[in-house]
Amino acid sequence: MASVPFDQLDGFIWMNGEFVKWADAKIHVLTHGLHYASAVFEGERAYGGRIFKLTEHNERLHESARLLGFKIPYPVAEIDEACRTLLKKQGFQDAYVRPIAWRGSEQMGVSAQNNRINVAIAIWQWPSYFDPAQKLKGIRLDVAEWRRPDPRTAPSKSKAAGLYMICTLSKHAAEAKGYADAMMLDWRGQVAEATGANIFFVKDGKIHTPTPDCFLDGITRRTVIGLAKDRGFELIERAIMPEELEDFEQCFLTGTAAEVTPVSEIGPYRFEVGEIVKTLMNDYSAAVQPKHAIAAE
């Protein structure tokens, strides 16, 4: 699949209430969302024919839009049902689900309050965000040059397309150096997250993670925190400075695409793929699988 351009995949895309052929899901070059980043999206995964935390994700889609000053014209329940139906039409059991909402092309300029709010959902097979062999031994992260902004300068609680510009820049720079991804600091110089996943550290049997006060409090992040607490692990949310990485023993990322991914290296710092990380990887894999897999007919 990796060799096929995304605009040439087969199947259907749900767009503004209708299922259209994949190749026909097009927008105009003067779409406001393209020029001014007036777009929000979600990343969801289907396991065994069920989309994990489907409603929670689509509720966040609505909230992200609200934070960007527009209202999605389809209720959460309708988007949920469209995702389920599209998964069946695509014929997948395990897949990645991408809902997106954006301002259209009726007006061009910074102000476009009368533009139509469009919504689309695409589903494709995306087995692993990171190379599976690399993931098992822990991925390597660079330290990004770009930082997560002060929440007074951007809607950091929204999964907004514009907030991912610095993520793309940071991940491309890391890949150019041979790393899989990059760890980002925030505007204060504190550890924030990776470019598309939250980050956790382990020391003396305790799990530490940055307080999500200027970046997305991920749904996978919250799921893994719950799994860790169920296991009796002490979990501490706090400000983490980069120099503390020297004393941490284990490190891992969480996200819909990343799932639970061990980290072996961040710049000059090294980590082991230890038992706590392995346990949470297994617990998360078990949590996302439906008890009775549903065939995506």
C-alpha positions in Angstrom: 0.0 0.0 0.0 2.8 2.4 0.8 3.8 2.6 -2.9 0.3 3.7 -4.0 -0.5 7.4 -3.7 -3.3 8.1 -1.3 -5.4 9.8 -4.0 -5.3 6.5 -6.0 -6.5 4.1 -3.4 -9.7 2.1 -4.0 -13.0 2.3 -2.3 -15.3 5.0 -1.0 -15.1 8.2 1.1 -18.0 9.6 3.1 -18.3 13.3 2.1 -21.0 15.7 3.3 -23.5 12.9 3.9 -22.9 10.8 0.8 -20.6 7.9 -0.1 -18.5 8.9 -3.1 -15.9 6.9 -5.0 -12.4 7.5 -3.6 -11.1 9.2 -6.7 -14.1 11.6 -6.8 -13.6 13.0 -3.3 -12.2 16.3 -4.4 -12.1 19.9 -3.2 -11.3 23.2 -5.0 -7.8 24.7 -4.8 -9.2 27.8 -3.2 -10.6 25.9 -0.2 -10.2 28.0 2.9 -9.0 25.1 5.0 -6.0 24.6 2.6 -5.0 28.3 2.7 -5.8 29.3 6.3 -5.8 25.9 8.2 -9.4 26.2 9.2 -9.7 22.4 9.5 -9.9 19.9 12.4 -9.5 16.2 12.2 -9.5 12.9 14.2 -7.4 9.7 14.0 -9.2 6.5 15.0 -8.5 2.8 14.6 -10.7 -0.1 14.0 -9.8 -3.5 15.5 -11.8 -6.6 14.6 -14.5 -4.6 12.9 -15.0 -2.1 15.8 -13.7 1.4 15.9 -12.1 2.0 19.3 -13.5 4.9 21.3 -15.5 6.0 18.3 -17.9 8.4 20.0 -15.2 9.9 22.2 -13.1 10.7 19.1 -16.1 12.2 17.2 -17.1 14.3 20.2 -13.6 15.7 20.3 -14.0 16.5 16.5 -17.0 18.6 17.4 -15.2 20.3 20.3 -12.1 21.0 18.1 -14.4 22.7 15.6 -16.1 24.8 18.3 -12.7 26.0 19.5 -11.9 27.1 15.9 -15.2 29.0 15.7 -17.3 26.8 13.5 -20.0 24.2 14.0 -20.0 20.8 12.3 -23.4 20.3 10.6 -23.6 16.6 11.3 -24.3 15.3 14.9 -21.8 13.0 16.6 -24.2 10.0 16.2 -24.5 10.5 12.5 -20.7 10.7 12.1 -20.4 7.6 14.3 -22.8 5.7 12.0 -21.1 7.0 8.9 -17.7 5.6 10.2 -19.2 2.2 10.9 -20.9 2.0 7.6 -17.9 3.1 5.7 -15.7 0.5 7.5 -18.1 -2.2 6.2 -18.1 -0.7 2.7 -14.3 -0.7 2.6 -14.3 -4.4 3.7 -11.9 -3.9 6.5 -11.7 -5.2 10.1 -8.5 -3.5 11.1 -8.0 -0.1 9.7 -7.3 3.6 10.3 -10.2 6.1 10.3 -9.8 9.8 9.5 -12.7 12.2 9.9 -12.0 15.8 8.9 -14.0 19.0 8.9 -13.0 22.2 7.1 -14.2 25.6 5.7 -15.0 25.5 2.0 -14.3 27.7 -1.0 -17.2 30.1 -1.0 -15.0 33.0 0.2 -11.3 33.6 0.1 -9.6 35.6 2.7 -8.8 35.4 6.4 -12.4 36.0 7.2 -14.8 33.4 5.8 -17.6 33.1 8.2 -20.2 32.2 5.6 -18.2 29.4 4.0 -19.7 25.9 4.1 -18.4 23.5 6.7 -17.5 20.3 4.9 -17.0 16.9 6.6 -15.4 13.8 5.1 -14.3 10.4 6.4 -11.7 8.2 4.8 -10.7 4.7 6.0 -7.6 2.8 4.9 -5.3 0.0 6.1 -2.4 1.4 8.1 -0.9 -1.5 10.1 1.8 0.4 12.1 2.9 4.0 12.3 6.5 3.0 13.0 8.5 0.2 11.4 7.5 -3.0 13.3 11.0 -4.3 13.7 12.2 -0.9 15.0 9.3 -0.6 17.3 10.1 -3.9 19.1 13.5 -2.7 20.1 12.4 0.9 20.7 12.4 3.8 18.3 14.9 6.6 18.2 13.8 10.2 18.7 15.6 13.5 17.9 14.9 16.6 19.9 12.9 19.0 17.8 13.9 22.6 17.1 10.3 23.8 17.0 8.4 24.0 20.3 4.8 23.7 21.3 3.3 27.2 21.6 1.9 29.0 24.6 -1.8 28.2 24.7 -2.5 31.9 24.7 -1.3 31.9 21.1 -3.0 28.8 19.7 -6.1 26.6 20.5 -3.9 23.8 21.9 -7.0 21.8 23.1 -8.2 21.4 19.5 -6.9 18.8 17.1 -6.5 21.5 14.5 -4.7 21.0 11.2 -2.6 24.2 11.7 -1.1 22.9 14.9 0.6 20.1 13.0 2.7 22.3 10.8 5.6 22.3 13.3 5.1 18.6 13.8 5.7 17.9 10.1 8.8 20.2 10.1 10.1 18.4 13.2 9.5 14.9 12.0 11.0 15.6 8.6 14.1 17.0 10.2 14.4 14.0 12.5 14.0 11.5 9.6 16.7 13.3 7.7 19.0 12.5 10.6 18.0 8.9 10.7 15.6 9.1 13.6 12.0 7.8 13.6 10.4 10.9 15.2 11.2 13.9 17.4 10.4 14.9 21.0 9.1 18.4 21.2 9.5 20.9 24.1 7.0 23.5 24.9 7.5 27.3 24.9 8.9 27.1 28.5 11.5 24.5 27.6 9.6 21.7 29.3 9.1 18.2 27.7 5.8 18.2 25.8 5.2 15.3 23.4 6.4 13.7 20.2 5.1 15.0 16.8 2.0 12.9 16.8 1.9 11.1 20.2 2.1 11.7 23.9 5.2 10.7 25.9 5.7 8.8 29.1 8.8 7.9 31.2 9.5 5.3 33.9 11.8 5.6 36.9 11.9 3.4 40.0 8.7 1.7 39.0 6.8 5.0 38.7 5.4 6.4 35.5 5.9 10.1 34.8 4.2 12.1 32.0 4.0 15.8 31.2 0.9 17.7 32.2 -1.1 18.4 28.9 -1.5 22.1 29.4 -0.3 23.2 26.0 -0.8 20.1 23.8 -3.5 17.5 23.2 -4.5 15.3 26.1 -4.8 12.2 23.9 -7.6 9.7 24.1 -5.0 6.9 23.9 -3.0 8.7 26.6 -6.0 8.7 28.9 -6.7 5.0 28.1 -3.1 4.0 28.9 -3.1 6.0 32.1 -6.2 4.0 33.1 -4.5 0.7 32.3 -1.4 1.7 34.3 -3.6 2.6 37.3 -5.5 -0.7 37.0 -2.1 -2.4 37.2 -1.3 -0.5 40.4 1.5 1.6 38.9 1.9 5.0 40.4 1.4 7.7 37.7 2.6 11.2 38.1 1.6 14.1 35.8 4.0 17.0 36.1 6.3 19.4 34.5 9.4 17.5 33.1 12.6 19.2 32.2 14.8 17.7 29.4 17.8 17.3 31.7 15.7 14.8 33.7 15.8 12.3 30.8 19.2 11.2 32.0 17.7 9.6 35.0 14.7 7.8 33.4 15.0 4.1 32.7 12.1 3.5 30.2 10.2 5.7 27.8 7.2 5.1 25.5 4.8 7.0 23.2 1.0 6.7 23.0 -1.4 7.6 20.3 -4.0 6.2 17.9 -1.5 5.7 15.2 1.5 4.9 17.5 -0.6 2.8 19.9 2.0 2.0 22.6 5.5 2.4 21.2 8.7 1.9 23.2 11.5 4.5 22.8 15.2 3.5 23.1 16.8 6.8 22.5 16.1 10.6 22.7 19.1 12.5 21.5 22.0 11.6 23.9 19.7 9.7 26.3 19.2 5.9 26.3 16.3 3.8 27.6 15.5 0.1 27.9 12.4 -1.6 26.7 11.5 -2.7 30.1 8.7 -4.7 31.7 6.4 -1.8 32.4 6.4 -0.7 28.8 5.9 -4.3 27.6 3.1 -4.8 30.1 1.3 -1.7 28.9 1.8 -2.6 25.2 0.1 -6.0 25.9 -2.6 -4.4 28.0 -3.4 -1.9 25.4 -3.5 -4.5 22.6 -6.0 -6.5 24.7 -8.1 -3.4 25.5 -8.7 -2.4 21.9 -9.7 -5.8 20.7 -13.5 -6.4 20.7 -14.6 -9.5 22.6 -16.3 -10.8 19.5 -14.8 -9.5 16.2 -17.3 -8.2 13.8 -16.8 -9.0 10.1 -16.6 -5.8 8.1 -18.8 -7.0 5.3 
